[in-house]
Amino acid sequence: MDTYVYQIENNLYVNLTNRCTNRCTFCVRNGKEQFEGYSLWLKEGEPTAAQVIDCIGDPARYGEIVFCGFGEPTYRLDDMLTICAWVHAHGGKTRLNTNGHGSIINQRDIAPELAKALDGVNISLNAPDAHTYRKLCRPLYADMAFDSVLFFARSCKESGVNCWFSVVDLIGDEAIAGCRALADEIGIPLRVRKTIA
């Protein structure tokens, strides 16, 4: 049976899709069948909102319900928003881990919708410029991917979304410094996270 939700420490993670607009060189799913003991490749198709809700149980017993699996959750925007509304109605908190391509994927600015639905949004930046981003993240939308991340981040901030950038530590001190300068310019906090082996 496919894994739609999986628990790590006090958070419950939702695996909505395996589709992604990036093929990051450092991605945990590269050549791996499992993550933290969970098989996150969806072989039976993507879950419905109702299936995920059934798997969550009582959302209030978790620190957060986090949309983060083996794909980009904003491919499933409508279902994600439905799940968020249910989680909040039952006393839970929600977070999205995203590559920042949701507005390209959905062909509209989705930040105002996210502002009403999520308690936090973690936007993966991982590069200080478009050239490095293309090399490291190998995006599907090569010419517009990096700029779309910045557009998405700015729109999240303007819409009142509680958001922050994250970068993986393997990009090196110089690139992290460049990302920090960019984040400061936009006015969004930056978090450095350890690369998952």
TIRO-2110 file (N, C-alpha, C; in Angstrom, 1 decimal):
// TIRO-2110
0.8, -1.2, 0.0, N, 1, A
0.0, 0.0, 0.0, CA, 1, A
0.9, 1.3, 0.0, C, 1, A
0.5, 2.3, -0.8, N, 2, A
1.3, 3.5, -0.8, CA, 2, A
1.2, 4.3, 0.5, C, 2, A
2.3, 5.0, 0.7, N, 3, A
2.4, 5.8, 1.9, CA, 3, A
1.9, 7.3, 1.6, C, 3, A
0.8, 7.6, 2.2, N, 4, A
0.2, 9.0, 2.0, CA, 4, A
0.6, 9.9, 3.1, C, 4, A
0.9, 9.4, 4.3, N, 5, A
1.4, 10.2, 5.4, CA, 5, A
2.5, 9.4, 6.1, C, 5, A
3.4, 10.2, 6.7, N, 6, A
4.5, 9.5, 7.4, CA, 6, A
4.9, 10.4, 8.6, C, 6, A
5.3, 9.9, 9.7, N, 7, A
5.6, 10.7, 10.9, CA, 7, A
7.1, 10.7, 11.1, C, 7, A
7.7, 11.9, 11.3, N, 8, A
9.1, 12.1, 11.7, CA, 8, A
9.0, 13.0, 13.0, C, 8, A
9.5, 12.4, 14.1, N, 9, A
9.5, 13.1, 15.4, CA, 9, A
8.0, 13.5, 15.6, C, 9, A
7.7, 14.8, 15.9, N, 10, A
6.3, 15.1, 16.3, CA, 10, A
5.5, 15.7, 15.1, C, 10, A
6.0, 15.6, 13.9, N, 11, A
5.3, 16.2, 12.8, CA, 11, A
4.8, 15.0, 11.9, C, 11, A
3.7, 15.3, 11.2, N, 12, A
3.2, 14.3, 10.3, CA, 12, A
3.3, 14.9, 8.9, C, 12, A
3.9, 14.2, 8.0, N, 13, A
4.2, 14.6, 6.6, CA, 13, A
3.2, 14.0, 5.6, C, 13, A
2.8, 14.8, 4.6, N, 14, A
1.8, 14.4, 3.7, CA, 14, A
2.5, 14.3, 2.3, C, 14, A
2.4, 13.1, 1.7, N, 15, A
3.0, 12.7, 0.4, CA, 15, A
2.0, 12.8, -0.7, C, 15, A
1.7, 13.9, -1.2, N, 16, A
0.6, 14.1, -2.2, CA, 16, A
0.9, 13.7, -3.6, C, 16, A
2.2, 13.8, -4.0, N, 17, A
2.5, 13.5, -5.4, CA, 17, A
4.0, 13.2, -5.5, C, 17, A
4.4, 12.5, -6.6, N, 18, A
5.8, 12.3, -6.9, CA, 18, A
6.2, 13.3, -8.1, C, 18, A
5.3, 14.0, -8.6, N, 19, A
5.7, 15.0, -9.7, CA, 19, A
6.5, 16.1, -9.1, C, 19, A
7.5, 16.6, -9.9, N, 20, A
8.3, 17.7, -9.4, CA, 20, A
8.8, 18.5, -10.7, C, 20, A
9.0, 19.8, -10.5, N, 21, A
9.5, 20.6, -11.6, CA, 21, A
11.0, 20.7, -11.5, C, 21, A
11.6, 20.2, -10.5, N, 22, A
13.1, 20.1, -10.4, CA, 22, A
13.6, 18.7, -10.3, C, 22, A
14.9, 18.5, -10.7, N, 23, A
15.6, 17.3, -10.5, CA, 23, A
16.9, 17.5, -9.8, C, 23, A
16.7, 18.0, -8.6, N, 24, A
17.9, 18.5, -7.8, CA, 24, A
19.0, 17.5, -7.7, C, 24, A
20.2, 17.9, -7.8, N, 25, A
21.3, 16.9, -7.7, CA, 25, A
21.4, 16.3, -6.3, C, 25, A
20.9, 17.0, -5.3, N, 26, A
21.1, 16.6, -3.9, CA, 26, A
19.8, 16.0, -3.4, C, 26, A
18.8, 15.8, -4.2, N, 27, A
17.4, 15.4, -3.7, CA, 27, A
17.5, 14.0, -3.1, C, 27, A
16.8, 13.8, -2.0, N, 28, A
16.8, 12.6, -1.2, CA, 28, A
16.2, 11.4, -2.0, C, 28, A
15.4, 11.7, -3.0, N, 29, A
14.8, 10.7, -3.7, CA, 29, A
15.7, 10.1, -4.9, C, 29, A
16.8, 10.7, -5.1, N, 30, A
17.7, 10.2, -6.2, CA, 30, A
18.2, 8.8, -5.9, C, 30, A
17.7, 7.8, -6.6, N, 31, A
18.2, 6.5, -6.5, CA, 31, A
17.8, 5.8, -5.2, C, 31, A
16.8, 6.4, -4.5, N, 32, A
16.3, 5.8, -3.3, CA, 32, A
14.9, 5.3, -3.3, C, 32, A
14.6, 4.2, -2.7, N, 33, A
13.3, 3.7, -2.6, CA, 33, A
12.6, 4.2, -1.4, C, 33, A
13.4, 4.5, -0.3, N, 34, A
12.8, 4.8, 0.9, CA, 34, A
13.4, 6.1, 1.5, C, 34, A
12.7, 6.7, 2.4, N, 35, A
13.2, 7.8, 3.2, CA, 35, A
12.7, 7.6, 4.7, C, 35, A
13.7, 7.6, 5.6, N, 36, A
13.3, 7.4, 7.0, CA, 36, A
12.5, 6.1, 7.2, C, 36, A
12.8, 5.1, 6.4, N, 37, A
12.0, 3.8, 6.5, CA, 37, A
10.7, 3.8, 5.8, C, 37, A
10.3, 4.9, 5.2, N, 38, A
9.0, 4.9, 4.5, CA, 38, A
9.3, 4.9, 2.9, C, 38, A
8.5, 4.1, 2.2, N, 39, A
8.5, 4.1, 0.8, CA, 39, A
7.6, 5.2, 0.3, C, 39, A
8.1, 6.2, -0.3, N, 40, A
7.3, 7.4, -0.7, CA, 40, A
7.0, 7.4, -2.2, C, 40, A
7.4, 6.4, -3.0, N, 41, A
7.0, 6.4, -4.4, CA, 41, A
5.6, 5.9, -4.5, C, 41, A
4.7, 6.7, -5.1, N, 42, A
3.3, 6.4, -5.2, CA, 42, A
3.1, 5.5, -6.4, C, 42, A
2.8, 4.2, -6.2, N, 43, A
2.6, 3.3, -7.3, CA, 43, A
1.2, 3.1, -7.7, C, 43, A
0.2, 3.5, -6.8, N, 44, A
-1.2, 3.3, -7.0, CA, 44, A
-1.9, 4.6, -7.4, C, 44, A
-1.1, 5.6, -7.7, N, 45, A
-1.7, 6.9, -8.0, CA, 45, A
-1.7, 7.8, -6.8, C, 45, A
-2.0, 9.1, -7.1, N, 46, A
-2.0, 10.1, -6.1, CA, 46, A
-3.2, 10.0, -5.2, C, 46, A
-3.1, 10.3, -3.9, N, 47, A
-4.2, 10.2, -3.0, CA, 47, A
-5.2, 11.3, -3.1, C, 47, A
-6.5, 11.0, -2.9, N, 48, A
-7.5, 12.1, -2.8, CA, 48, A
-7.3, 12.8, -1.5, C, 48, A
-7.9, 14.0, -1.4, N, 49, A
-7.9, 14.7, -0.1, CA, 49, A
-8.6, 13.9, 1.0, C, 49, A
-9.7, 13.2, 0.7, N, 50, A
-10.4, 12.4, 1.6, CA, 50, A
-9.5, 11.2, 2.2, C, 50, A
-8.7, 10.6, 1.3, N, 51, A
-7.8, 9.5, 1.7, CA, 51, A
-6.8, 10.1, 2.7, C, 51, A
-6.2, 11.2, 2.4, N, 52, A
-5.2, 11.8, 3.3, CA, 52, A
-5.8, 12.1, 4.6, C, 52, A
-7.0, 12.8, 4.6, N, 53, A
-7.7, 13.1, 5.8, CA, 53, A
-7.9, 11.9, 6.7, C, 53, A
-8.3, 10.8, 6.1, N, 54, A
-8.6, 9.6, 6.8, CA, 54, A
-7.3, 9.1, 7.5, C, 54, A
-6.2, 9.3, 6.8, N, 55, A
-4.9, 8.8, 7.4, CA, 55, A
-4.4, 9.7, 8.5, C, 55, A
-4.7, 11.0, 8.5, N, 56, A
-4.2, 11.9, 9.5, CA, 56, A
-4.8, 11.6, 10.9, C, 56, A
-6.0, 11.3, 11.0, N, 57, A
-6.6, 11.1, 12.3, CA, 57, A
-6.8, 12.4, 13.0, C, 57, A
-6.3, 12.6, 14.2, N, 58, A
-6.4, 13.8, 15.0, CA, 58, A
-5.2, 14.7, 14.7, C, 58, A
-5.4, 15.8, 13.9, N, 59, A
-4.2, 16.6, 13.6, CA, 59, A
-3.6, 17.4, 14.8, C, 59, A
-4.4, 17.6, 15.8, N, 60, A
-3.9, 18.3, 16.9, CA, 60, A
-2.9, 17.6, 17.8, C, 60, A
-2.7, 16.3, 17.5, N, 61, A
-1.7, 15.6, 18.3, CA, 61, A
-0.3, 15.7, 17.7, C, 61, A
-0.2, 16.4, 16.5, N, 62, A
1.1, 16.6, 15.9, CA, 62, A
1.5, 18.1, 16.0, C, 62, A
2.8, 18.3, 16.0, N, 63, A
3.3, 19.7, 16.0, CA, 63, A
2.8, 20.4, 14.8, C, 63, A
3.0, 19.8, 13.6, N, 64, A
2.5, 20.3, 12.3, CA, 64, A
2.1, 19.2, 11.4, C, 64, A
1.2, 19.5, 10.5, N, 65, A
0.9, 18.7, 9.3, CA, 65, A
1.7, 19.3, 8.2, C, 65, A
2.7, 18.6, 7.6, N, 66, A
3.6, 19.2, 6.7, CA, 66, A
3.5, 18.6, 5.3, C, 66, A
3.2, 19.4, 4.3, N, 67, A
3.1, 18.9, 2.9, CA, 67, A
4.5, 18.8, 2.3, C, 67, A
5.0, 17.6, 2.3, N, 68, A
6.4, 17.4, 1.9, CA, 68, A
6.6, 15.9, 1.7, C, 68, A
6.7, 15.5, 0.4, N, 69, A
6.9, 14.1, 0.1, CA, 69, A
8.0, 13.9, -1.0, C, 69, A
7.7, 13.0, -1.9, N, 70, A
8.7, 12.8, -3.0, CA, 70, A
8.3, 13.6, -4.2, C, 70, A
7.7, 14.8, -4.0, N, 71, A
7.3, 15.6, -5.2, CA, 71, A
7.0, 17.0, -4.7, C, 71, A
6.5, 17.9, -5.6, N, 72, A
6.2, 19.3, -5.3, CA, 72, A
4.7, 19.3, -5.0, C, 72, A
4.4, 19.6, -3.7, N, 73, A
2.9, 19.6, -3.3, CA, 73, A
2.0, 20.5, -4.0, C, 73, A
2.5, 21.6, -4.6, N, 74, A
1.6, 22.6, -5.2, CA, 74, A
1.1, 22.1, -6.5, C, 74, A
1.5, 21.0, -7.0, N, 75, A
0.9, 20.3, -8.1, CA, 75, A
-0.5, 19.9, -7.7, C, 75, A
-0.8, 19.7, -6.5, N, 76, A
-2.0, 19.2, -5.9, CA, 76, A
-2.7, 20.4, -5.1, C, 76, A
-2.6, 21.6, -5.6, N, 77, A
-3.0, 22.8, -4.8, CA, 77, A
-4.4, 22.7, -4.2, C, 77, A
-5.4, 22.3, -5.0, N, 78, A
-6.8, 22.3, -4.5, CA, 78, A
-7.0, 21.3, -3.4, C, 78, A
-6.4, 20.1, -3.6, N, 79, A
-6.5, 19.1, -2.5, CA, 79, A
-5.7, 19.5, -1.3, C, 79, A
-4.6, 20.1, -1.5, N, 80, A
-3.8, 20.6, -0.3, CA, 80, A
-4.6, 21.6, 0.5, C, 80, A
-5.3, 22.6, -0.2, N, 81, A
-6.1, 23.6, 0.5, CA, 81, A
-7.3, 23.0, 1.2, C, 81, A
-7.8, 22.0, 0.6, N, 82, A
-9.0, 21.2, 1.2, CA, 82, A
-8.5, 20.6, 2.5, C, 82, A
-7.3, 19.9, 2.5, N, 83, A
-6.8, 19.3, 3.6, CA, 83, A
-6.4, 20.3, 4.7, C, 83, A
-5.8, 21.4, 4.3, N, 84, A
-5.5, 22.5, 5.2, CA, 84, A
-6.7, 23.0, 6.0, C, 84, A
-7.8, 23.2, 5.3, N, 85, A
-9.0, 23.7, 5.9, CA, 85, A
-9.5, 22.7, 6.9, C, 85, A
-9.5, 21.4, 6.6, N, 86, A
-9.9, 20.4, 7.6, CA, 86, A
-9.0, 20.3, 8.8, C, 86, A
-7.7, 20.4, 8.5, N, 87, A
-6.7, 20.4, 9.6, CA, 87, A
-7.0, 21.5, 10.6, C, 87, A
-7.1, 22.7, 10.1, N, 88, A
-7.4, 23.9, 11.0, CA, 88, A
-8.7, 23.8, 11.7, C, 88, A
-9.7, 23.2, 11.0, N, 89, A
-11.0, 23.1, 11.7, CA, 89, A
-10.9, 22.1, 12.8, C, 89, A
-9.9, 21.2, 12.8, N, 90, A
-9.7, 20.2, 13.9, CA, 90, A
-8.5, 20.5, 14.8, C, 90, A
-8.1, 21.8, 14.8, N, 91, A
-7.1, 22.2, 15.8, CA, 91, A
-5.7, 22.0, 15.4, C, 91, A
-5.4, 21.7, 14.2, N, 92, A
-4.0, 21.4, 13.8, CA, 92, A
-3.3, 22.6, 13.1, C, 92, A
-2.0, 22.5, 12.9, N, 93, A
-1.2, 23.5, 12.2, CA, 93, A
-0.7, 22.9, 10.9, C, 93, A
-0.5, 23.8, 9.9, N, 94, A
0.0, 23.3, 8.6, CA, 94, A
1.2, 24.0, 8.1, C, 94, A
2.0, 23.3, 7.4, N, 95, A
3.2, 23.9, 6.7, CA, 95, A
3.4, 23.3, 5.4, C, 95, A
3.9, 24.1, 4.4, N, 96, A
4.3, 23.6, 3.1, CA, 96, A
5.8, 23.7, 2.9, C, 96, A
6.4, 22.7, 2.4, N, 97, A
7.8, 22.7, 2.0, CA, 97, A
7.7, 22.7, 0.4, C, 97, A
8.2, 23.8, -0.2, N, 98, A
8.0, 23.9, -1.6, CA, 98, A
9.3, 24.4, -2.3, C, 98, A
9.4, 24.1, -3.6, N, 99, A
10.5, 24.6, -4.4, CA, 99, A
10.1, 26.0, -5.0, C, 99, A
9.0, 26.5, -4.7, N, 100, A
8.6, 27.9, -5.1, CA, 100, A
8.1, 28.0, -6.5, C, 100, A
7.8, 26.9, -7.2, N, 101, A
7.3, 26.9, -8.5, CA, 101, A
5.7, 26.8, -8.6, C, 101, A
5.1, 26.9, -7.5, N, 102, A
3.6, 26.7, -7.5, CA, 102, A
2.8, 27.7, -8.4, C, 102, A
3.3, 28.9, -8.6, N, 103, A
2.6, 29.8, -9.4, CA, 103, A
2.8, 29.5, -10.9, C, 103, A
3.9, 29.0, -11.3, N, 104, A
4.1, 28.5, -12.7, CA, 104, A
3.2, 27.3, -12.9, C, 104, A
3.3, 26.3, -12.0, N, 105, A
2.5, 25.1, -12.1, CA, 105, A
1.0, 25.4, -12.3, C, 105, A
0.5, 26.3, -11.5, N, 106, A
-0.9, 26.6, -11.5, CA, 106, A
-1.3, 27.7, -12.4, C, 106, A
-0.3, 28.3, -13.0, N, 107, A
-0.5, 29.4, -14.0, CA, 107, A
-1.3, 30.6, -13.4, C, 107, A
-1.0, 30.9, -12.1, N, 108, A
-1.6, 32.1, -11.5, CA, 108, A
-0.8, 32.3, -10.2, C, 108, A
-0.9, 33.5, -9.6, N, 109, A
-0.2, 33.7, -8.4, CA, 109, A
-1.0, 33.1, -7.2, C, 109, A
-0.4, 32.0, -6.6, N, 110, A
-1.2, 31.3, -5.6, CA, 110, A
-0.9, 31.8, -4.2, C, 110, A
0.0, 32.7, -4.0, N, 111, A
0.3, 33.2, -2.7, CA, 111, A
-0.9, 33.6, -1.9, C, 111, A
-1.8, 34.4, -2.4, N, 112, A
-3.0, 34.8, -1.6, CA, 112, A
-3.8, 33.7, -1.1, C, 112, A
-3.9, 32.6, -1.9, N, 113, A
-4.6, 31.4, -1.4, CA, 113, A
-3.8, 30.7, -0.3, C, 113, A
-2.5, 30.7, -0.4, N, 114, A
-1.7, 30.0, 0.6, CA, 114, A
-1.8, 30.8, 2.0, C, 114, A
-1.9, 32.1, 1.9, N, 115, A
-1.9, 33.0, 3.1, CA, 115, A
-3.1, 32.6, 3.9, C, 115, A
-4.2, 32.2, 3.3, N, 116, A
-5.4, 31.8, 4.1, CA, 116, A
-5.4, 30.4, 4.6, C, 116, A
-4.4, 29.6, 4.1, N, 117, A
-4.5, 28.2, 4.4, CA, 117, A
-3.3, 27.6, 5.2, C, 117, A
-2.2, 28.3, 5.2, N, 118, A
-1.0, 27.7, 5.8, CA, 118, A
-0.4, 28.5, 7.0, C, 118, A
0.1, 27.8, 8.0, N, 119, A
0.7, 28.5, 9.1, CA, 119, A
2.2, 28.8, 8.8, C, 119, A
2.8, 28.2, 7.8, N, 120, A
4.2, 28.4, 7.4, CA, 120, A
4.5, 27.9, 6.1, C, 120, A
5.4, 28.5, 5.3, N, 121, A
5.8, 28.1, 4.0, CA, 121, A
7.3, 28.2, 4.0, C, 121, A
7.9, 27.0, 3.7, N, 122, A
9.4, 26.9, 3.6, CA, 122, A
9.7, 26.8, 2.1, C, 122, A
10.4, 27.9, 1.6, N, 123, A
10.7, 28.0, 0.2, CA, 123, A
12.2, 27.6, -0.1, C, 123, A
12.4, 26.5, -0.8, N, 124, A
13.8, 26.1, -1.1, CA, 124, A
14.4, 27.0, -2.1, C, 124, A
15.5, 27.7, -1.7, N, 125, A
16.2, 28.6, -2.6, CA, 125, A
17.4, 27.9, -3.2, C, 125, A
18.3, 27.6, -2.4, N, 126, A
19.5, 26.7, -2.8, CA, 126, A
20.5, 27.2, -3.8, C, 126, A
20.3, 28.4, -4.3, N, 127, A
21.3, 29.0, -5.2, CA, 127, A
21.1, 30.6, -5.2, C, 127, A
22.2, 31.3, -5.3, N, 128, A
22.1, 32.7, -5.3, CA, 128, A
21.8, 33.4, -6.6, C, 128, A
21.8, 32.6, -7.7, N, 129, A
21.6, 33.2, -9.1, CA, 129, A
21.0, 32.1, -10.0, C, 129, A
20.5, 32.5, -11.1, N, 130, A
19.8, 31.6, -12.0, CA, 130, A
20.8, 30.6, -12.6, C, 130, A
22.0, 31.0, -13.0, N, 131, A
22.9, 30.0, -13.6, CA, 131, A
23.2, 28.8, -12.6, C, 131, A
23.5, 29.2, -11.3, N, 132, A
23.8, 28.1, -10.3, CA, 132, A
22.6, 27.3, -10.1, C, 132, A
21.4, 27.9, -10.1, N, 133, A
20.1, 27.2, -9.8, CA, 133, A
19.9, 26.2, -10.9, C, 133, A
20.1, 26.6, -12.1, N, 134, A
19.9, 25.6, -13.3, CA, 134, A
20.8, 24.4, -13.1, C, 134, A
22.1, 24.7, -12.7, N, 135, A
23.1, 23.6, -12.6, CA, 135, A
22.8, 22.7, -11.4, C, 135, A
22.3, 23.2, -10.3, N, 136, A
22.1, 22.5, -9.1, CA, 136, A
20.7, 21.8, -9.0, C, 136, A
19.7, 22.5, -9.5, N, 137, A
18.3, 22.0, -9.3, CA, 137, A
17.8, 21.5, -10.6, C, 137, A
18.4, 21.7, -11.8, N, 138, A
18.0, 21.1, -13.1, CA, 138, A
16.5, 21.2, -13.3, C, 138, A
16.0, 22.5, -13.3, N, 139, A
14.5, 22.7, -13.4, CA, 139, A
13.9, 22.4, -14.8, C, 139, A
12.7, 22.0, -14.7, N, 140, A
11.9, 21.8, -16.0, CA, 140, A
11.7, 23.1, -16.7, C, 140, A
11.5, 24.2, -16.0, N, 141, A
11.3, 25.5, -16.7, CA, 141, A
12.6, 26.2, -16.5, C, 141, A
13.6, 25.8, -17.3, N, 142, A
15.0, 26.3, -17.1, CA, 142, A
15.2, 27.8, -17.2, C, 142, A
14.5, 28.4, -18.1, N, 143, A
14.7, 29.9, -18.3, CA, 143, A
14.0, 30.7, -17.3, C, 143, A
12.9, 30.2, -16.6, N, 144, A
12.2, 31.1, -15.7, CA, 144, A
12.1, 30.5, -14.3, C, 144, A
12.7, 29.4, -14.0, N, 145, A
12.5, 28.7, -12.7, CA, 145, A
13.0, 29.6, -11.5, C, 145, A
14.2, 30.1, -11.6, N, 146, A
14.8, 30.9, -10.5, CA, 146, A
14.0, 32.2, -10.3, C, 146, A
13.7, 32.9, -11.4, N, 147, A
13.0, 34.1, -11.2, CA, 147, A
11.6, 33.8, -10.6, C, 147, A
11.0, 32.7, -11.0, N, 148, A
9.7, 32.3, -10.5, CA, 148, A
9.7, 32.1, -9.0, C, 148, A
10.8, 31.5, -8.5, N, 149, A
11.0, 31.3, -7.0, CA, 149, A
11.0, 32.7, -6.3, C, 149, A
11.7, 33.6, -6.9, N, 150, A
11.8, 35.0, -6.3, CA, 150, A
10.4, 35.7, -6.3, C, 150, A
9.7, 35.5, -7.5, N, 151, A
8.4, 36.1, -7.6, CA, 151, A
7.5, 35.5, -6.6, C, 151, A
7.5, 34.2, -6.4, N, 152, A
6.7, 33.5, -5.5, CA, 152, A
7.0, 34.0, -4.1, C, 152, A
8.2, 34.1, -3.7, N, 153, A
8.6, 34.5, -2.4, CA, 153, A
8.1, 35.9, -2.1, C, 153, A
8.4, 36.8, -3.0, N, 154, A
7.9, 38.2, -2.8, CA, 154, A
6.4, 38.3, -2.7, C, 154, A
5.7, 37.5, -3.5, N, 155, A
4.2, 37.5, -3.4, CA, 155, A
3.8, 36.9, -2.1, C, 155, A
4.4, 35.9, -1.6, N, 156, A
4.1, 35.3, -0.3, CA, 156, A
4.2, 36.4, 0.8, C, 156, A
5.4, 37.1, 0.8, N, 157, A
5.6, 38.1, 1.8, CA, 157, A
4.5, 39.2, 1.7, C, 157, A
4.2, 39.7, 0.5, N, 158, A
3.2, 40.7, 0.3, CA, 158, A
1.8, 40.3, 0.7, C, 158, A
1.6, 39.0, 0.6, N, 159, A
0.2, 38.4, 0.9, CA, 159, A
0.1, 38.1, 2.4, C, 159, A
1.2, 38.3, 3.2, N, 160, A
1.1, 38.0, 4.6, CA, 160, A
1.4, 36.6, 5.0, C, 160, A
2.0, 35.8, 4.0, N, 161, A
2.3, 34.4, 4.4, CA, 161, A
3.5, 34.4, 5.3, C, 161, A
3.5, 33.6, 6.3, N, 162, A
4.6, 33.3, 7.2, CA, 162, A
5.6, 32.4, 6.5, C, 162, A
6.6, 33.0, 5.9, N, 163, A
7.5, 32.2, 5.0, CA, 163, A
9.0, 32.5, 5.3, C, 163, A
9.8, 31.6, 4.8, N, 164, A
11.2, 31.7, 4.9, CA, 164, A
11.9, 30.9, 3.8, C, 164, A
13.1, 31.3, 3.4, N, 165, A
13.9, 30.6, 2.5, CA, 165, A
14.7, 29.5, 3.3, C, 165, A
15.0, 28.4, 2.5, N, 166, A
16.0, 27.4, 3.1, CA, 166, A
17.0, 27.1, 2.0, C, 166, A
18.2, 26.7, 2.4, N, 167, A
19.2, 26.3, 1.5, CA, 167, A
19.9, 25.0, 2.2, C, 167, A
20.4, 24.1, 1.4, N, 168, A
21.1, 23.0, 1.9, CA, 168, A
22.6, 23.4, 2.1, C, 168, A
23.2, 22.9, 3.1, N, 169, A
24.5, 23.3, 3.5, CA, 169, A
25.6, 22.9, 2.4, C, 169, A
25.3, 21.9, 1.6, N, 170, A
26.3, 21.4, 0.6, CA, 170, A
26.7, 22.4, -0.5, C, 170, A
25.9, 23.5, -0.6, N, 171, A
26.1, 24.5, -1.7, CA, 171, A
27.4, 25.3, -1.3, C, 171, A
27.9, 25.3, -0.1, N, 172, A
29.1, 26.0, 0.3, CA, 172, A
28.9, 27.4, 0.8, C, 172, A
29.9, 27.8, 1.6, N, 173, A
29.8, 29.1, 2.3, CA, 173, A
29.5, 30.3, 1.4, C, 173, A
30.2, 30.3, 0.2, N, 174, A
30.1, 31.5, -0.7, CA, 174, A
28.7, 31.6, -1.2, C, 174, A
28.1, 30.4, -1.7, N, 175, A
26.8, 30.4, -2.2, CA, 175, A
25.7, 30.7, -1.1, C, 175, A
26.0, 30.2, 0.1, N, 176, A
25.1, 30.5, 1.2, CA, 176, A
25.1, 32.0, 1.5, C, 176, A
26.2, 32.6, 1.5, N, 177, A
26.3, 34.1, 1.7, CA, 177, A
25.6, 34.8, 0.6, C, 177, A
25.7, 34.4, -0.6, N, 178, A
24.9, 35.0, -1.7, CA, 178, A
23.4, 34.9, -1.5, C, 178, A
23.0, 33.7, -1.1, N, 179, A
21.6, 33.4, -0.8, CA, 179, A
21.1, 34.3, 0.3, C, 179, A
21.9, 34.5, 1.4, N, 180, A
21.6, 35.3, 2.5, CA, 180, A
21.4, 36.8, 2.1, C, 180, A
22.3, 37.2, 1.2, N, 181, A
22.2, 38.6, 0.7, CA, 181, A
20.9, 38.8, -0.1, C, 181, A
20.6, 37.8, -0.9, N, 182, A
19.3, 37.9, -1.7, CA, 182, A
18.1, 37.8, -0.8, C, 182, A
18.1, 37.0, 0.2, N, 183, A
17.0, 36.9, 1.2, CA, 183, A
16.8, 38.2, 1.9, C, 183, A
17.9, 38.8, 2.3, N, 184, A
17.9, 40.1, 3.1, CA, 184, A
17.3, 41.2, 2.2, C, 184, A
17.7, 41.1, 0.9, N, 185, A
17.2, 42.1, 0.0, CA, 185, A
15.6, 42.0, -0.2, C, 185, A
15.1, 40.8, -0.2, N, 186, A
13.7, 40.6, -0.4, CA, 186, A
13.0, 40.8, 1.0, C, 186, A
13.7, 40.6, 2.1, N, 187, A
13.1, 40.7, 3.4, CA, 187, A
12.5, 39.5, 4.0, C, 187, A
13.1, 38.3, 3.6, N, 188, A
12.6, 37.0, 4.1, CA, 188, A
13.7, 36.3, 4.8, C, 188, A
13.5, 35.7, 5.9, N, 189, A
14.5, 35.0, 6.7, CA, 189, A
15.1, 33.8, 5.9, C, 189, A
16.3, 33.5, 6.1, N, 190, A
17.0, 32.3, 5.5, CA, 190, A
17.4, 31.3, 6.5, C, 190, A
17.1, 30.1, 6.3, N, 191, A
17.5, 29.0, 7.2, CA, 191, A
18.4, 28.0, 6.4, C, 191, A
19.5, 27.6, 7.0, N, 192, A
20.4, 26.7, 6.4, CA, 192, A
20.2, 25.3, 7.0, C, 192, A
19.9, 24.3, 6.2, N, 193, A
19.6, 23.0, 6.7, CA, 193, A
20.6, 22.0, 6.2, C, 193, A
20.8, 20.9, 7.0, N, 194, A
21.8, 19.9, 6.7, CA, 194, A
21.3, 19.1, 5.5, C, 194, A
22.1, 18.7, 4.6, N, 195, A
21.8, 17.9, 3.5, CA, 195, A
21.4, 16.5, 4.0, C, 195, A
20.3, 15.9, 3.5, N, 196, A
19.9, 14.6, 3.9, CA, 196, A
20.6, 13.6, 3.0, C, 196, A
21.4, 12.7, 3.6, N, 197, A
22.2, 11.7, 2.9, CA, 197, A
21.3, 10.6, 2.3, C, 197, A
END
